[in-house]
Amino acid sequence: MTNFGLPYFLQDTTGRITGSEFVDLHDRMRLSLRQTLRDAHRVAYVIYDTSARLLVPLATLDFGPNNALGTIKIGDGEHIPMGQYLARSGSGKSRKFRASDGQDYRWTLQSDGDWQCTNARSGYHIATYSMKPAGEPQYTSSSGCMLTVEEAYPHLVGELLASLTIMRHIEQHNL
């Protein structure tokens, strides 16, 4: 993968947590959040790296009935309850998770409606999910939302998108 000395700017094509494509503005990475099942008992999603030759799931999200939190599976790992994977962290809309690199990361909802992910120990910025600013016009190929991941963390992008999707689900359904 080419290093440009700048973050991955993953344009969210729909802005919906029910499915979207995330395409890097410099065409270095493409992710897909796809709904794979919806019935009365559960809703399931898979996150793929669509820039890879083989579509291998980076993460699988399985929500329970009535929008309840369910389980998450990273790569070929075990299914973990979402409430255990994303533990409450401090006050407000903040939760932390342990990534596959052994580090703890924290997603926090900012006052402007954007989500920020930092290293839970050092506070170092890892990623931001920016919402489309109010009053900005509609686009035909983009929602106006952007997931920005610092260039040193492409190995975590599946986990970042999975944990962000759960955070946005928690916020949307007031869990």
C-alpha positions in Angstrom: 0.0 0.0 0.0 1.3 3.4 -1.0 2.1 5.9 1.9 1.2 9.5 1.2 2.0 10.9 4.6 -1.7 11.7 5.2 -4.7 9.9 6.7 -7.1 7.6 4.9 -10.2 9.7 4.0 -13.0 7.2 3.7 -16.0 8.8 2.1 -19.2 7.3 3.4 -21.5 7.0 0.4 -24.8 6.7 2.3 -24.2 7.9 5.9 -26.5 5.1 7.1 -25.5 2.4 9.6 -27.7 -0.1 7.7 -25.2 -0.3 4.9 -22.7 1.8 3.0 -19.4 1.9 1.0 -16.4 3.7 2.4 -14.0 4.8 -0.3 -10.7 6.4 0.3 -10.4 9.7 -1.7 -6.9 8.5 -2.9 -8.2 5.1 -3.8 -5.9 3.3 -1.3 -8.8 1.4 0.4 -12.4 0.5 -0.1 -14.7 -1.0 2.6 -18.2 -2.2 2.5 -20.7 -2.5 5.3 -23.4 -4.9 4.1 -26.6 -6.0 5.7 -26.7 -9.8 5.3 -29.7 -10.8 7.3 -32.8 -9.1 8.7 -35.7 -10.9 10.3 -37.8 -10.6 13.5 -35.0 -12.1 15.6 -31.8 -10.4 14.4 -30.0 -8.1 12.0 -26.6 -9.1 10.7 -23.9 -7.0 8.9 -20.5 -7.9 7.5 -17.7 -5.5 6.8 -15.5 -6.3 3.9 -12.3 -4.8 2.4 -13.5 -4.6 -1.2 -10.1 -3.5 -2.4 -8.7 -6.9 -1.5 -8.7 -9.8 -4.1 -10.8 -12.0 -1.9 -13.8 -10.8 0.0 -12.9 -12.0 3.5 -15.0 -10.6 6.3 -13.1 -8.1 8.5 -15.9 -8.1 11.0 -19.3 -9.5 11.6 -22.0 -7.7 13.6 -25.1 -9.5 14.8 -27.7 -7.4 16.6 -30.6 -8.9 18.5 -34.4 -8.4 18.4 -35.7 -4.8 18.9 -32.3 -3.3 18.1 -30.7 -4.9 21.1 -26.9 -5.3 21.2 -25.8 -8.7 20.1 -22.3 -10.1 19.2 -19.3 -9.0 17.2 -16.7 -11.2 15.5 -13.4 -9.7 14.3 -11.9 -11.6 11.4 -11.9 -15.3 12.2 -12.0 -14.7 16.0 -14.7 -15.7 18.4 -18.2 -14.0 18.8 -18.1 -11.6 21.7 -21.1 -9.8 23.3 -21.1 -6.2 22.0 -21.6 -4.8 25.5 -18.4 -6.6 26.6 -16.4 -5.7 23.5 -17.4 -2.0 23.8 -17.3 -1.3 27.5 -18.6 2.0 29.0 -15.8 4.4 29.6 -16.3 7.4 31.8 -19.3 9.7 31.6 -21.2 10.7 28.5 -21.3 8.9 25.1 -17.9 7.1 25.4 -16.9 3.5 25.1 -13.6 1.7 24.8 -12.6 -1.5 23.1 -9.5 -3.6 22.9 -8.3 -4.0 19.3 -6.4 -6.9 17.7 -3.1 -5.1 18.3 -3.7 -5.4 22.1 -4.2 -1.6 22.6 -7.4 -0.1 24.0 -9.2 2.6 22.0 -12.0 4.9 22.9 -14.8 6.3 20.8 -16.4 9.5 22.1 -19.3 11.5 20.7 -18.2 15.1 20.4 -20.5 18.1 21.0 -20.6 18.8 17.2 -22.0 15.3 16.5 -18.8 13.9 15.2 -17.2 10.7 16.7 -13.6 10.7 17.7 -11.4 7.6 18.4 -8.3 7.9 20.6 -5.8 5.6 22.1 -7.4 5.0 25.6 -4.0 5.2 27.3 -2.1 8.0 25.5 -5.0 9.9 24.1 -3.4 9.9 20.7 -5.9 10.6 17.8 -6.6 7.4 15.7 -9.8 8.2 13.8 -12.7 10.6 13.3 -16.1 10.1 11.8 -17.4 13.5 10.7 -21.1 14.1 10.0 -22.2 16.3 7.1 -22.4 19.9 8.3 -25.9 21.3 8.7 -27.0 23.2 5.6 -24.5 21.6 3.3 -26.2 20.6 0.0 -27.1 17.0 -0.9 -24.6 15.1 -3.1 -25.3 12.4 -5.6 -22.4 10.1 -4.9 -21.8 10.8 -1.2 -23.6 11.4 2.1 -21.1 14.1 3.0 -19.9 12.0 6.0 -16.3 11.0 6.3 -14.3 8.4 8.3 -10.8 9.6 8.6 -8.2 7.1 9.9 -4.6 8.1 10.6 -2.2 6.6 8.1 -0.5 4.4 10.7 -3.7 2.4 11.4 -4.9 0.7 8.2 -4.6 -2.7 10.0 -7.3 -1.5 12.4 -9.8 -0.1 9.9 -12.2 -3.0 10.0 -12.3 -2.9 13.8 -12.7 0.9 13.7 -15.6 0.7 11.3 -17.2 -2.1 13.3 -16.9 -0.4 16.6 -18.1 2.9 15.1 -21.1 1.2 13.7 -22.0 -0.2 17.1 -21.5 3.2 18.7 -23.8 4.9 16.1 -26.3 2.1 16.7 -26.2 2.7 20.5 -26.7 6.4 19.9 -29.5 6.0 17.3 -31.5 3.6 19.5 -30.6 5.3 22.8 -29.1 2.1 24.4 
